[in-house]
Amino acid sequence: MRVVIVGAGKVGYSLAQYLTQEEHEVIVIEQDDERRSIVQNTLDVMTIAGNGASPGMLLDPEIRKADLLIAVTDMDEVNMIACMAAKQAGIQRTIARVRNQEYAERDKVKFNEALGIDLTINPEMVTALEIKRILLTPAALDVEDFADERVRMIEVKIPSDSNLINIPLKSLKLPAQTLVAGILRNDRMLIPHGTDMILPNDCVFFVGEFSSVKKIEEHFTVRKSKVERVLIIGAGRIGRHLAIMLEKVGISVKVIDKDMERCQELAEILDEGLVLCGEGTDIDLLTEEGVGEADAVMCLTDDDKLNLLIALLAKHLGAPKTFVRVGRSDYISLMEKVGVDVVLSPRILTAGVILRQVRRSDVVSVSLLEGAKAEAMEIIVSASSPVSNKKLKDAKLPKNSLIGSVVRGDEIIIPNGDTVLKPEDRVIVFALPDTVHTVVRLFESKLGSK
């Protein structure tokens, strides 16, 4: 597939990187010489200097041949105009990053259709929704739902006294319809086999039927009480979205930000939440506002290092769980090593949403896990795909991949080597980055594949 990316910022660069790894043909349009030079010197893509919203630029024969245009500049209006111009130039599908809620809150479908936008993505809203989902599953470090919430995957950190450790997975007594899909150990993701064991402090990914995975959360992980009080540091877009969401589900919210204007705006929106103007690193303020009594502390400023500092302060003052937003994905492992519980990258979450659009229509969802160390995908088996009507042991899946669940009608199957994949099955695949392209190709329809 030929993909045009307008904007070579953090999201644009990450998308270009992921797409080239999957052997897509990528063209990046960027006005800024420094950004364009970084992409050109580090990635195998074509770069073009210019304005991606210019009709003249999009009439370039190389760009008009594109199957998809993704506009991810820092300006909503430029992204929307780029999509509109792309449709006029004959590009079939368009995606725009749109952050301003004034655009998103309108009649979204009609608004997008009028501008020629097939999908709008708000990275801050995507991040807030992900935080909310994890918060509502207190024992989990990550939560992903598949097949209309009939299949769930959770990531949990295994304590040293767990009854799961030092037992071969094939002998492990787990609830029916669940299995271990992946293990993160010493910053390395593993696709486990039956002889592998869970060790203390491993981060383990369990996948299976929704209610069965809930049993794992309740009975096989460290007990966590229901989240009732949350302290948010940073009233930017993510903090604002999150505060509103949490208040709607009955969670008590307290927000601290040093910008008085932001504080006043959020205070007018919240019904019961408390908004305070102050420094998130002020130990006296954190202590007075009961940081140690909060069930979770969200560090959501635009400064990665400041977020880390606040998270460590919160831990020192007794906070049981900390969440940190990062701009640089290479900080994720470092932050987890020093004690941050959950680290989220808006650009990785956004890339996951967009990748699902780039891949063929049989790919229903894509989740990038642990800073893109692995992917979880929901894929519909096509009748003409190479794996259709084959036993798993004969499907030639690559080594570093695993099918965690198969959804067939109302039935949820934890597969083994003799399980036959049938057309229209929904399969949940867990794969390492070097195998993703091969996995996707195996599930592609032979009809119309490029």
C-alpha positions, -999 to +999 in steps of 0.1 A: +000+000+000+012+035-008+007+059+022+013+096+023+020+111+057+016+149+061+037+160+090+070+145+103+065+153+140+066+126+167+034+108+155+043+112+118+078+098+124+064+068+144+038+060+117+064+062+090+087+039+110+060+013+117+047+013+081+081+009+065+087-021+088+056-036+073+069-030+038+044-003+028+055+024+004+056+056+024+059+093+013+064+120+040+055+156+032+071+181+056+079+219+054+104+219+082+139+211+069+152+197+101+122+173+107+123+162+071+161+156+072+157+134+103+131+112+085+151+111+053+184+101+071+169+074+094+140+058+075+136+042+041+109+066+028+105+092+002+104+128+016+090+158-001+095+194+010+063+214+010+028+221+023+008+189+026-025+209+025-016+225-009-038+212-038-008+217-061+014+195-039-013+168-037-017+168-075+019+154-078+016+121-098+035+102-071+011+114-044-021+109-064-013+072-067-015+069-029-041+046-013-042+065+020-033+100+032-027+106+070-025+142+081-008+145+115+007+180+116+004+201+148-025+221+133-061+207+131-071+230+103-041+220+081-049+184+087-085+188+077-077+209+046-050+183+036-077+155+037-102+176+018-076+184-009-065+147-010-100+135-017-103+161-046-070+147-059-084+112-060-068+096-029-094+071-017-090+072+021-079+099+045-072+102+083-067+134+102-054+141+137-079+166+152-074+177+188-099+206+191-131+194+208-151+221+190-146+201+158-151+167+174-183+177+192-202+186+161-222+161+141-190+142+135-201+119+107-216+147+086-188+171+094-161+145+083-180+136+052-183+172+041-145+176+045-136+143+029-122+128+061-127+091+067-114+090+103-105+117+128-082+108+157-078+128+189-046+115+206-054+130+240-089+115+240-075+081+230-050+084+259-076+094+284-098+065+274-070+041+278-062+055+313-098+052+323-100+015+311-069+006+331-081+025+362-114+006+362-094-027+363-073-020+395-050-049+394-039-044+357-011-024+342-028-026+308-062-037+295-073-044+260-108-057+249-116-076+217-145-091+198-171-066+212-157-070+248-161-108+248-124-113+250-101-094+273-063-092+277-048-078+309-012-072+319-003-078+356+029-078+376+034-110+394+045-107+431+072-129+446+046-148+468+023-156+439+011-192+435+018-188+397+056-187+398+080-215+390+054-238+375+055-248+338+027-231+319+014-264+307+008-274+344-006-241+355-041-241+369-058-211+353-095-205+349-111-221+318-108-203+285-077-183+295-040-186+287-007-167+290-001-149+258+032-130+266+057-124+294+077-092+298+109-101+316+140-078+320+126-054+294+123-083+269+090-096+255+086-134+253+061-155+235+059-184+260+057-221+254+043-249+277+077-255+294+083-218+302+076-206+338+064-173+353+090-158+376+087-131+403+082-096+390+074-108+355+047-087+337+023-113+323-003-109+296-034-131+302-060-134+274-093-152+272-130-150+277-140-118+295-154-132+328-126-158+331-100-131+328-118-112+355-113-142+377-076-140+371-076-104+381-095-111+413-079-143+424-044-145+409-030-110+412-022-086+440-055-075+455-064-039+447-093-020+461-118-002+438-105+032+426-125+060+443-101+090+445-077+102+417-052+130+418-044+145+383-013+167+378-017+186+346-049+202+333-039+200+296-060+181+270-054+147+285-060+158+321-092+177+311-106+148+292-098+123+319-112+144+348-145+148+330-146+110+322-138+099+358-163+123+373-190+108+351-183+073+365-184+085+401-147+088+409-137+117+431-112+139+411-087+165+422-066+184+396-034+205+401-020+227+374+002+258+376-017+276+348-045+297+363-064+300+330-065+262+325-076+258+361-105+282+358-116+266+325-117+231+340-133+242+373-162+256+353-167+222+335-165+199+365-195+195+388-178+182+419-141+179+411-116+202+428-091+222+407-061+237+424-035+262+409-001+252+420+031+233+412+029+195+409+063+192+425+054+212+456+057+185+484+038+206+509+009+210+484+009+173+475+009+164+512-019+188+521-041+175+493-037+139+504-015+125+476-009+094+497-047+089+502-054+089+465-059+055+448-040+067+418-019+097+408-019+108+371+012+127+359+000+143+327+021+174+320+038+179+287+072+175+303+084+138+305+111+145+331+087+165+353+061+137+351+087+112+362+098+135+391+061+140+402+055+102+400+085+094+422+074+121+447+039+107+448+053+072+455+075+086+482+045+102+498+025+070+498+006+069+465-002+033+457-003+036+419+011+062+395+004+068+358+028+088+336+023+103+301+055+103+280+063+119+247+094+099+241+087+062+239+123+053+247+116+066+283+089+039+289+113+011+300+133+035+322+102+048+340+089+013+346+123+002+360+123+031+386+089+023+399+062+040+378+033+016+375+018+026+341+035+046+314+014+057+283+026+072+251-001+091+232+017+087+199+020+049+203-017+047+212-025+069+182-003+048+159-022+017+170-055+032+159-041+043+126-023+010+118-056-008+120-068+015+092-037+009+071-039-028+073-065-047+054-101-046+064-098-081+080-077-065+108-103-052+133-080-037+159-043-032+167-029-026+202+008-018+206+021-032+239+049-020+262+062+007+239+055-014+208+076-044+220+046-066+209+013-062+192-021-077+199-044-079+169-080-089+162-082-104+128-112-119+109-103-151+090-110-147+053-123-177+034-095-173+008-066-167+033-038-192+036-048-202+071-085-208+064-097-243+071-063-253+084-052-267+117-030-242+137-001-266+136-003-266+098-009-228+094+029-219+094+026-191+119+060-176+127+078-186+159+073-153+178+035-153+175+006-169+192-031-171+188-046-165+222-084-168+214-107-177+186-142-163+186-167-183+165-202-171+167-211-172+204-183-196+212-149-186+226-121-211+220-087-213+236-069-230+207-044-258+204-024-272+175-054-292+163-078-262+163-091-255+128-094-219+118-127-213+099-139-184+077-153-155+097-136-166+129-122-137+149-087-145+162-067-126+188-031-128+178-001-118+200+030-112+180+065-096+183+073-068+158+095-089+136+067-113+129+037-089+125+041-085+087+042-122+082+012-128+104-009-102+086+000-117+052-011-151+064-045-138+072-049-117+041-075-127+015-058-141-016-085-123-036-075-087-042-042-089-022-016-065-035 
